[in-house]
Amino acid sequence: MAVTMGRFALGDGPDSGEFTRDFTRTITAYPLGLFAVLVVGGTVLGIGGYFVVKGLRRTFRPELQHFEDSRRGAVIDAMGVVGHVTKGAALLLVGLLFVVAAVTNRPSESTGLDGSLKALQDHPFGDAVLVAIAAGLICYGVFAVIRARFGRM
C-alpha cells in the first residue's frame, strides 16, 4: 500500500477511478463477486449516512469541549457540521456507484471519489456542486486538524 501511495504521490500511479474499476472487475469474476461489490457499496453508503447524521445531530461536540463557550466554538461547530455532511455526501455518492455497478452488473460503473466527482461535471449545476463539496471538504479538514490538536481523546 505504501508503494502504491508513493507512486500516486509522484504522479506515476493510476487514478483511483481506474484502480476501483479494475478492483470491481476482478471481484465480479468470482462466483459471489457481485454480492461482495453490493456489500462494499452498502457499507460505504452506511458510513456516508453515519457522517451525515453525525454532522446534522452535532454528535461530534463532545470531542471539542475546549471550545464550548467561545465565539470560536460556534465557527468550529459550523465547520464540523458542514464538513461531516459534505464528507458523508461524498461517501454516499461513491457507495451509490458501487451499488449501481453491482445491480446492473457493469463493473465499469464503479469508480473512486475522483471519478464520482468528475461525473458531476456533466450535470447542470455540477460546477457549483463541486465547489460546494470542495469547500465542505476543506471545512472538514480544518475541523479535523483542530480536533486533533484540542480534541478530547
NUKE-108665 format. One line per 2 residues: number of its first residue (from 0); for each residue x, y, z of N, C-alpha, C, O. Coordinates in steps of 0.05 Angstrom, whole numbers, plus 5000, padded with zeros to 4 digits. Example, Ala and Ser with C-alpha at 12.3 -4.5 7.8 and 13.67 -1.06 7.14 Angstrom:
<lummis>
0) 5264,4886,5156,5246,4910,5156,5264,4934,5156,5285,4934,5169  5257,4955,5142,5273,4979,5143,5258,5001,5157,5268,5023,5161 .
</lummis>
This chain:
<lummis>
0) 5017,4976,5000,5000,5000,5000,5017,5025,5000,5011,5044,4986  5039,5025,5015,5057,5048,5017,5070,5053,4990,5073,5076,4982 .
2) 5077,5032,4975,5089,5035,4949,5069,5047,4929,5075,5065,4914  5044,5037,4931,5023,5048,4914,5018,5078,4919,5016,5094,4901 .
4) 5016,5085,4945,5012,5113,4952,5036,5130,4944,5032,5153,4935  5060,5120,4947,5084,5134,4938,5083,5139,4908,5090,5161,4899 .
6) 5076,5119,4893,5074,5122,4864,5053,5143,4857,5057,5159,4839  5030,5141,4870,5009,5160,4865,5018,5189,4872,5012,5208,4857 .
8) 5032,5192,4894,5041,5219,4902,5061,5230,4882,5062,5254,4878  5077,5213,4869,5096,5222,4849,5083,5225,4822,5097,5232,4802 .
10) 5057,5219,4819,5044,5222,4794,5047,5198,4775,5041,5200,4751  5057,5176,4786,5064,5152,4769,5041,5132,4769,5040,5116,4751 .
12) 5024,5132,4789,5004,5111,4792,4978,5118,4778,4974,5141,4769  4960,5098,4776,4934,5103,4763,4916,5120,4782,4921,5121,4806 .
14) 4896,5133,4770,4877,5147,4787,4859,5127,4801,4858,5104,4794  4846,5137,4822,4830,5118,4839,4807,5106,4823,4798,5084,4829 .
16) 4796,5121,4804,4774,5110,4787,4783,5086,4772,4769,5066,4771  4806,5087,4760,4817,5065,4745,4822,5041,4763,4815,5018,4757 .
18) 4834,5047,4786,4840,5026,4805,4814,5013,4815,4813,4988,4817  4794,5029,4821,4769,5018,4831,4755,5001,4810,4743,4980,4816 .
20) 4755,5010,4784,4743,4994,4763,4757,4968,4760,4744,4947,4757  4783,4968,4761,4799,4943,4759,4792,4925,4782,4789,4900,4779 .
22) 4791,4936,4806,4785,4920,4830,4757,4908,4827,4753,4885,4834  4737,4924,4818,4710,4914,4816,4708,4892,4795,4694,4872,4799 .
24) 4722,4896,4772,4722,4875,4752,4734,4849,4762,4723,4827,4757  4755,4851,4778,4768,4827,4789,4749,4813,4809,4746,4789,4808 .
26) 4736,4828,4826,4718,4817,4846,4694,4804,4832,4685,4782,4840  4682,4817,4812,4658,4806,4799,4664,4781,4783,4645,4767,4775 .
28) 4689,4774,4778,4696,4750,4764,4691,4725,4782,4689,4703,4771  4690,4729,4808,4686,4706,4826,4656,4701,4829,4639,4718,4824 .
30) 4648,4676,4838,4620,4669,4840,4603,4688,4857,4581,4695,4848  4612,4697,4879,4597,4715,4896,4607,4744,4894,4602,4760,4911 .
32) 4620,4750,4871,4632,4776,4867,4612,4799,4867,4617,4820,4880  4590,4796,4853,4570,4817,4852,4559,4823,4880,4554,4846,4887 .
34) 4555,4801,4895,4545,4805,4923,4566,4820,4939,4559,4838,4955  4591,4814,4935,4613,4827,4950,4614,4857,4943,4617,4874,4961 .
36) 4611,4863,4918,4611,4892,4909,4586,4906,4921,4588,4929,4930  4564,4892,4922,4540,4903,4934,4544,4908,4964,4536,4929,4975 .
38) 4557,4890,4978,4563,4893,5006,4582,4917,5010,4578,4933,5029  4603,4919,4993,4621,4942,4995,4606,4968,4991,4609,4987,5007 .
40) 4589,4969,4971,4573,4993,4966,4555,5000,4989,4553,5023,4996  4542,4979,5000,4524,4984,5023,4539,4994,5047,4530,5011,5062 .
42) 4563,4983,5051,4580,4992,5074,4588,5021,5070,4586,5036,5089  4597,5028,5046,4604,5056,5042,4580,5074,5044,4583,5096,5055 .
44) 4557,5065,5035,4532,5081,5039,4527,5085,5069,4519,5107,5077  4530,5064,5084,4525,5066,5113,4544,5085,5127,4536,5101,5144 .
46) 4569,5084,5119,4589,5102,5131,4583,5131,5123,4585,5149,5139  4575,5135,5098,4567,5162,5089,4543,5172,5104,4543,5195,5112 .
48) 4523,5155,5108,4500,5163,5123,4507,5169,5152,4496,5188,5164  4525,5154,5164,4534,5159,5191,4546,5187,5193,4540,5202,5212 .
50) 4563,5195,5174,4575,5222,5175,4555,5244,5172,4556,5264,5185  4535,5240,5154,4514,5260,5151,4498,5263,5177,4494,5285,5186 .
52) 4490,5241,5189,4475,5242,5214,4492,5254,5236,4482,5270,5252  4517,5246,5238,4535,5257,5259,4538,5287,5256,4538,5302,5276 .
54) 4539,5297,5231,4541,5326,5227,4515,5340,5233,4516,5361,5247  4493,5329,5224,4467,5343,5229,4459,5342,5259,4447,5362,5269 .
56) 4465,5321,5272,4459,5319,5301,4480,5331,5319,4477,5334,5343  4502,5339,5307,4525,5351,5321,4535,5333,5343,4543,5342,5365 .
58) 4536,5307,5338,4546,5289,5359,4576,5289,5361,4588,5274,5377  4589,5305,5346,4618,5308,5348,4626,5328,5370,4649,5331,5377 .
60) 4607,5343,5381,4612,5364,5400,4628,5355,5425,4645,5369,5434  4622,5331,5436,4637,5323,5460,4667,5320,5454,4683,5321,5473 .
62) 4675,5317,5429,4703,5315,5422,4717,5342,5425,4742,5343,5426  4702,5364,5427,4714,5391,5427,4703,5407,5450,4694,5430,5446 .
64) 4704,5397,5474,4694,5412,5497,4710,5437,5503,4701,5455,5517  4735,5438,5494,4752,5461,5498,4740,5487,5488,4746,5508,5498 .
66) 4724,5485,5467,4713,5509,5454,4684,5513,5459,4671,5528,5444  4672,5500,5479,4643,5501,5482,4632,5529,5486,4612,5536,5473 .
68) 4644,5545,5502,4633,5571,5509,4649,5594,5497,4654,5614,5510  4656,5592,5472,4671,5614,5459,4659,5620,5432,4645,5603,5420 .
70) 4666,5643,5422,4657,5651,5396,4669,5633,5375,4657,5626,5355  4695,5625,5380,4708,5607,5361,4694,5580,5361,4694,5566,5340 .
72) 4681,5573,5383,4667,5548,5384,4644,5546,5364,4639,5525,5353  4630,5569,5360,4608,5569,5340,4619,5565,5312,4606,5551,5296 .
74) 4642,5577,5306,4654,5574,5279,4663,5545,5275,4658,5533,5254  4676,5534,5296,4685,5506,5294,4662,5487,5292,4663,5467,5278 .
76) 4640,5493,5307,4616,5477,5305,4605,5477,5277,4597,5456,5266  4603,5501,5265,4593,5503,5238,4611,5488,5218,4601,5474,5200 .
78) 4637,5490,5222,4655,5476,5204,4652,5445,5208,4654,5430,5188  4647,5437,5232,4642,5408,5237,4617,5398,5224,4617,5377,5212 .
80) 4596,5414,5225,4570,5406,5212,4574,5405,5182,4568,5384,5169  4584,5426,5170,4588,5427,5141,4607,5405,5132,4602,5392,5112 .
82) 4629,5402,5146,4649,5382,5139,4639,5354,5140,4643,5338,5122  4625,5347,5162,4615,5320,5165,4593,5314,5144,4593,5292,5132 .
84) 4575,5333,5140,4554,5328,5120,4566,5325,5092,4558,5308,5077  4586,5342,5085,4598,5340,5059,4613,5314,5055,4611,5301,5034 .
86) 4629,5306,5075,4643,5281,5073,4624,5258,5070,4628,5240,5055  4602,5259,5086,4581,5238,5083,4569,5237,5056,4564,5216,5044 .
88) 4563,5261,5045,4551,5262,5018,4570,5251,4997,4561,5236,4979  4596,5257,4999,4615,5246,4980,4617,5216,4982,4618,5202,4962 .
90) 4616,5205,5007,4617,5176,5010,4591,5163,5001,4591,5141,4990  4568,5177,5004,4543,5166,4994,4544,5164,4964,4534,5145,4952 .
92) 4556,5183,4951,4559,5183,4922,4576,5159,4912,4569,5145,4893  4598,5155,4926,4616,5132,4919,4601,5106,4924,4602,5088,4907 .
94) 4588,5103,4947,4574,5079,4953,4552,5073,4933,4547,5050,4926  4538,5094,4925,4516,5091,4905,4527,5080,4879,4514,5063,4866 .
96) 4550,5089,4871,4562,5080,4846,4570,5050,4848,4567,5035,4828  4579,5041,4871,4585,5013,4875,4559,4996,4873,4558,4975,4861 .
98) 4538,5006,4886,4512,4992,4886,4502,4990,4858,4492,4969,4849  4503,5012,4843,4494,5012,4815,4510,4992,4798,4499,4978,4782 .
100) 4536,4991,4803,4553,4973,4788,4545,4944,4794,4546,4927,4776  4539,4938,4819,4531,4911,4826,4503,4903,4815,4500,4881,4805 .
102) 4484,4922,4818,4457,4916,4809,4455,4913,4779,4441,4896,4769  4469,4930,4764,4468,4929,4735,4489,4910,4723,4489,4905,4699 .
104) 4506,4898,4740,4528,4880,4732,4546,4893,4712,4554,4881,4692  4553,4919,4717,4571,4934,4700,4594,4945,4717,4591,4967,4728 .
106) 4616,4930,4720,4638,4939,4738,4649,4966,4729,4661,4980,4746  4646,4974,4704,4657,4999,4695,4642,5023,4708,4652,5046,4707 .
108) 4619,5018,4719,4603,5039,4732,4615,5047,4759,4611,5070,4769  4630,5029,4772,4642,5036,4798,4666,5053,4794,4681,5049,4775 .
110) 4670,5071,4812,4693,5089,4809,4700,5100,4837,4684,5097,4856  4722,5112,4840,4730,5123,4865,4718,5150,4869,4700,5159,4854 .
112) 4727,5164,4890,4717,5191,4896,4722,5210,4873,4704,5226,4866  4746,5209,4861,4752,5228,4839,4734,5223,4815,4725,5241,4802 .
114) 4728,5197,4809,4711,5191,4787,4682,5199,4792,4668,5209,4774  4673,5196,4816,4645,5204,4822,4642,5234,4822,4621,5245,4814 .
116) 4663,5248,4830,4662,5278,4828,4664,5287,4799,4651,5307,4792  4680,5274,4783,4682,5281,4755,4655,5277,4741,4648,5292,4722 .
118) 4640,5257,4750,4613,5252,4738,4594,5275,4743,4576,5279,4728  4599,5290,4764,4582,5313,4770,4585,5336,4750,4567,5352,4747 .
120) 4608,5337,4736,4613,5358,4717,4592,5359,4695,4587,5380,4684  4581,5336,4688,4562,5335,4666,4534,5343,4673,4517,5345,4655 .
122) 4529,5349,4698,4502,5357,4706,4499,5388,4705,4519,5402,4707  4475,5398,4703,4471,5427,4700,4484,5444,4722,4496,5464,4715 .
124) 4483,5436,4747,4495,5452,4768,4520,5438,4779,4527,5442,4802  4532,5422,4762,4555,5406,4770,4578,5422,4781,4590,5415,4802 .
126) 4585,5444,4768,4607,5460,4777,4602,5472,4805,4620,5473,4822  4578,5482,4809,4570,5493,4835,4571,5472,4856,4580,5477,4879 .
128) 4562,5448,4850,4562,5426,4869,4591,5418,4876,4598,5413,4899  4608,5418,4856,4637,5411,4860,4650,5432,4878,4666,5425,4895 .
130) 4644,5457,4874,4655,5478,4891,4645,5475,4919,4660,5479,4938  4619,5469,4922,4608,5466,4949,4621,5442,4963,4627,5443,4987 .
132) 4625,5420,4948,4638,5396,4960,4666,5403,4968,4676,5395,4989  4681,5417,4951,4708,5424,4957,4710,5441,4982,4726,5437,5000 .
134) 4692,5461,4984,4691,5478,5008,4684,5462,5033,4696,5467,5054  4666,5444,5030,4658,5427,5053,4680,5409,5062,4684,5405,5086 .
136) 4695,5397,5043,4718,5380,5050,4740,5396,5062,4755,5386,5080  4744,5421,5054,4763,5439,5067,4755,5444,5096,4771,5443,5114 .
138) 4729,5449,5100,4719,5453,5127,4724,5428,5144,4732,5430,5167  4719,5405,5133,4724,5380,5148,4754,5377,5154,4761,5369,5176 .
140) 4771,5384,5136,4800,5382,5141,4808,5401,5163,4824,5393,5180  4799,5426,5163,4806,5445,5184,4794,5435,5211,4808,5436,5231 .
142) 4770,5425,5210,4758,5415,5235,4774,5391,5245,4779,5389,5270  4783,5374,5228,4799,5350,5237,4826,5359,5249,4835,5347,5268 .
144) 4838,5379,5238,4863,5389,5249,4858,5401,5277,4873,5396,5296  4837,5417,5280,4830,5428,5306,4824,5406,5326,4832,5408,5349 .
146) 4808,5387,5317,4801,5364,5335,4826,5349,5343,4829,5340,5366  4845,5345,5325,4870,5331,5331,4886,5346,5352,4899,5334,5369 .
148) 4886,5372,5350,4902,5389,5368,4888,5393,5396,4901,5391,5416  4862,5398,5395,4848,5406,5420,4827,5386,5429,4816,5389,5451 .
150) 4822,5366,5413,4800,5347,5420,4806,5330,5444,4829,5325,5451  4785,5320,5455,4786,5302,5478,4788,5274,5468,4771,5265,5452 .
152) 4808,5259,5476,4811,5232,5467,4800,5212,5487,4801,5188,5482 .
</lummis>
